[in-house]
Amino acid sequence: MSETAPARPRPRAFWSDVRFLVGVGLIVVSIAGVWVVVAAARQTVPVFAASRTIVPGEIVTSGDLQVVEVALGRIEDAYASPASFEPGSVALRTVTAGELVPRTAIGAAEQARTTTVVVTSATALPAAVGAGTTVEVWAAPQIERGVFDVPRILVASATVVSVDDEASVMGSAGRAVELVIERADVADTLAAVAAGASMSIVPTAGIAR
């Protein structure tokens, strides 16, 4: 009498395997994560860029700014935008043309610690000197008419607002330069001008273009 062969268990469907389901879940999560990252990278926000070089102390108007759409992610709050801009704001530092405007670069007028003065340079200025250029102001005290002492640094750091060719002194190689300086330097600068000191504008290494 022959023995009956035991029935083989039916193989489980692969989709009912726990490892298979876990693997599918991981793939879905990975794809979703990539999609979220790509979607976030494509999101842009409107922020301001400077349409011209803005120097410290200047009142910032809508004509000085242009709205650009950029993808900034988590740092979008670090830049000025149409929603955050306050009319009557002034520049607290130099913002070069085309630069995105940091929120810390503009603020209320009472935050500004600078003012503008006009100084006539006794020496010729390099052609590259223009709005936004950082310069030093040197002064040689006048000992007597036409005789000057050794020059010394009067203002260690100033920012050029504009250079006026037409306002140059007759017979002088220099030109009248409007500068932004710290309020603490105003008294010494005006005193040097009143005393007839020979003033020279010397650009530092950082020349704005």
Backbone torsions as a table, in degrees:
resi	resn	phi	psi	omega
1	MET	NA	123.6	-174.7
2	SER	-80.6	146.1	178.7
3	GLU	-82.1	143.9	178.1
4	THR	-80.5	127.0	-179.2
5	ALA	-67.9	135.7	-179.6
6	PRO	-64.3	142.3	-179.3
7	ALA	-70.3	132.1	177.6
8	ARG	-76.4	141.0	178.0
9	PRO	-67.2	141.7	179.3
10	ARG	-69.9	133.9	179.3
11	PRO	-63.3	142.6	-179.9
12	ARG	-74.7	142.7	176.6
13	ALA	-63.6	137.3	-174.1
14	PHE	-61.8	-26.4	-178.5
15	TRP	-75.8	-9.6	177.3
16	SER	-94.8	-2.5	178.7
17	ASP	-73.8	130.1	-178.1
18	VAL	-60.8	-39.7	-178.6
19	ARG	-64.5	-36.7	177.5
20	PHE	-64.4	-44.3	-179.1
21	LEU	-65.3	-39.5	177.9
22	VAL	-64.0	-42.4	178.9
23	GLY	-61.2	-43.8	178.2
24	VAL	-62.5	-40.8	179.7
25	GLY	-62.5	-41.1	179.1
26	LEU	-64.8	-39.2	178.5
27	ILE	-63.7	-44.0	179.9
28	VAL	-62.1	-44.7	179.8
29	VAL	-62.8	-41.2	-179.7
30	SER	-63.5	-44.6	179.5
31	ILE	-63.3	-42.4	179.7
32	ALA	-63.1	-39.8	179.3
33	GLY	-63.9	-43.7	178.3
34	VAL	-62.4	-41.3	-179.4
35	TRP	-63.2	-42.0	179.6
36	VAL	-62.9	-43.7	-179.9
37	VAL	-63.0	-45.6	-179.7
38	VAL	-64.4	-41.9	-179.5
39	ALA	-64.2	-40.0	179.3
40	ALA	-66.0	-37.4	179.9
41	ALA	-66.5	-27.2	-178.9
42	ARG	-84.4	-10.9	-178.8
43	GLN	-78.1	127.6	179.1
44	THR	-116.2	158.8	178.3
45	VAL	-130.9	150.4	178.5
46	PRO	-83.0	124.7	175.5
47	VAL	-134.4	170.3	-178.3
48	PHE	-93.4	142.0	167.1
49	ALA	-121.8	149.4	-179.2
50	ALA	-75.0	128.0	178.0
51	SER	-83.7	-10.7	174.4
52	ARG	-153.5	170.1	177.0
53	THR	-72.2	124.8	-179.1
54	ILE	-110.4	130.3	-176.6
55	VAL	-105.8	159.5	-177.6
56	PRO	-55.8	139.2	177.5
57	GLY	91.6	-15.7	179.9
58	GLU	-74.5	141.1	172.5
59	ILE	-72.6	129.8	-177.1
60	VAL	-93.5	122.2	179.3
61	THR	-113.0	172.6	-179.7
62	SER	-62.5	-27.7	178.6
63	GLY	-70.5	-17.4	179.7
64	ASP	-87.3	-7.8	-172.7
65	LEU	-125.4	150.8	172.2
66	GLN	-133.9	143.9	-178.2
67	VAL	-86.2	129.6	176.2
68	VAL	-127.0	147.9	177.8
69	GLU	-97.4	119.1	-179.0
70	VAL	-136.0	155.0	176.1
71	ALA	-95.5	107.8	-175.4
72	LEU	-113.1	-14.6	180.0
73	GLY	63.2	-129.5	-174.4
74	ARG	-73.4	-14.8	-175.8
75	ILE	-97.3	12.9	-177.4
76	GLU	-61.5	-29.7	-179.6
77	ASP	-71.8	-9.1	-178.8
78	ALA	-81.1	-8.0	-175.5
79	TYR	-119.2	147.6	179.5
80	ALA	-68.3	142.1	-178.0
81	SER	-139.6	168.2	177.2
82	PRO	-55.8	-30.3	-178.4
83	ALA	-76.3	-28.0	-174.8
84	SER	-100.5	-11.6	-173.7
85	PHE	-72.3	133.6	177.8
86	GLU	-108.0	122.3	177.5
87	PRO	-56.0	142.6	-178.9
88	GLY	87.6	3.2	178.7
89	SER	-67.0	152.3	177.0
90	VAL	-120.4	157.9	177.1
91	ALA	-76.1	132.8	179.0
92	LEU	-99.8	-11.3	173.9
93	ARG	-154.5	171.6	179.6
94	THR	-71.9	132.7	174.1
95	VAL	-121.6	116.6	-175.6
96	THR	-78.5	156.6	-179.4
97	ALA	-57.1	130.9	179.5
98	GLY	89.4	-12.2	-178.9
99	GLU	-76.7	139.3	171.0
100	LEU	-63.5	139.9	-172.9
101	VAL	-91.1	109.7	176.2
102	PRO	-65.6	147.0	178.8
103	ARG	-62.8	-28.5	-179.5
104	THR	-76.7	-9.3	-177.8
105	ALA	-85.8	-12.5	177.2
106	ILE	-131.2	152.0	-178.8
107	GLY	-168.8	-170.5	-179.9
108	ALA	-69.0	153.0	-176.3
109	ALA	-57.7	-34.9	-178.0
110	GLU	-69.1	-13.0	177.7
111	GLN	-80.6	-19.8	-177.4
112	ALA	-71.6	132.5	178.9
113	ARG	-115.8	27.3	-177.6
114	THR	-128.0	166.4	173.6
115	THR	-149.2	173.3	-178.1
116	THR	-112.0	144.5	174.7
117	VAL	-136.6	160.5	176.0
118	VAL	-112.5	125.8	-179.5
119	VAL	-125.0	136.1	175.9
120	THR	-95.9	118.6	-179.2
121	SER	-77.0	132.5	179.2
122	ALA	-79.8	-11.9	179.8
123	THR	-118.1	157.3	-179.9
124	ALA	-66.5	148.5	179.7
125	LEU	-99.0	142.5	173.5
126	PRO	-60.2	149.0	-177.5
127	ALA	-61.7	-26.2	-176.5
128	ALA	-75.8	-11.9	-178.5
129	VAL	-73.6	126.1	-179.9
130	GLY	-160.1	-167.8	-178.8
131	ALA	-55.3	128.4	178.7
132	GLY	95.6	-10.4	179.7
133	THR	-69.6	135.5	175.5
134	THR	-89.5	128.7	-175.9
135	VAL	-134.4	166.1	168.5
136	GLU	-106.9	149.8	174.6
137	VAL	-112.0	119.3	177.8
138	TRP	-105.5	146.6	179.7
139	ALA	-134.8	132.0	173.9
140	ALA	-109.4	107.7	-177.7
141	PRO	-58.2	141.9	179.8
142	GLN	-82.9	120.9	178.8
143	ILE	-81.8	-47.6	173.1
144	GLU	-151.9	173.6	-174.1
145	ARG	-54.1	118.7	178.6
146	GLY	81.0	-1.3	180.0
147	VAL	-118.6	127.8	-174.1
148	PHE	-125.7	150.2	177.9
149	ASP	-79.3	-179.6	179.8
150	VAL	-66.7	133.5	179.2
151	PRO	-64.7	149.7	174.8
152	ARG	-139.9	160.4	178.8
153	ILE	-72.4	123.5	178.6
154	LEU	-95.5	-45.7	177.4
155	VAL	-127.9	118.7	-174.7
156	ALA	-73.8	-26.9	-178.9
157	SER	-150.3	117.9	176.6
158	ALA	-135.1	160.6	179.9
159	THR	-119.9	131.7	-179.0
160	VAL	-75.4	128.5	173.1
161	VAL	-90.6	-49.0	180.0
162	SER	-160.4	160.1	175.9
163	VAL	-120.5	123.5	-175.0
164	ASP	-106.6	105.4	179.9
165	ASP	-65.7	-36.7	-174.3
166	GLU	-73.4	-18.6	-176.6
167	ALA	-93.3	10.8	-178.5
168	SER	-67.8	151.2	-178.3
169	VAL	-75.0	139.1	-179.9
170	MET	-56.7	125.3	177.9
171	GLY	82.1	1.1	-179.7
172	SER	-99.4	146.4	177.6
173	ALA	-79.7	-13.6	-174.7
174	GLY	-88.5	-179.1	179.9
175	ARG	-138.7	157.1	177.5
176	ALA	-75.2	128.8	-176.3
177	VAL	-124.7	125.7	174.5
178	GLU	-86.4	126.6	-174.2
179	LEU	-123.7	148.8	168.7
180	VAL	-99.6	123.7	178.9
181	ILE	-131.2	162.6	175.8
182	GLU	-66.7	144.7	179.9
183	ARG	-58.9	-28.8	179.9
184	ALA	-66.8	-20.3	-178.8
185	ASP	-94.6	-4.1	-173.4
186	VAL	-64.8	-47.9	-175.3
187	ALA	-59.1	-47.7	-179.0
188	ASP	-65.1	-37.5	-179.2
189	THR	-66.5	-47.0	179.5
190	LEU	-65.1	-36.2	178.6
191	ALA	-65.1	-40.7	179.5
192	ALA	-65.1	-41.9	178.4
193	VAL	-62.8	-46.1	-178.4
194	ALA	-64.3	-30.8	-178.1
195	ALA	-84.2	-0.7	178.0
196	GLY	77.3	25.1	178.3
197	ALA	-64.3	150.0	176.0
198	SER	-84.0	114.4	-174.1
199	MET	-101.5	140.8	177.8
200	SER	-132.1	136.0	177.6
201	ILE	-101.0	119.3	-176.1
202	VAL	-119.1	115.3	179.3
203	PRO	-67.3	143.3	175.2
204	THR	-88.1	-172.1	-175.7
205	ALA	-65.2	-31.0	-175.7
206	GLY	-88.2	92.7	179.0
207	ILE	-100.1	120.6	179.6
208	ALA	-74.4	141.2	178.8
209	ARG	-124.1	NA	NA
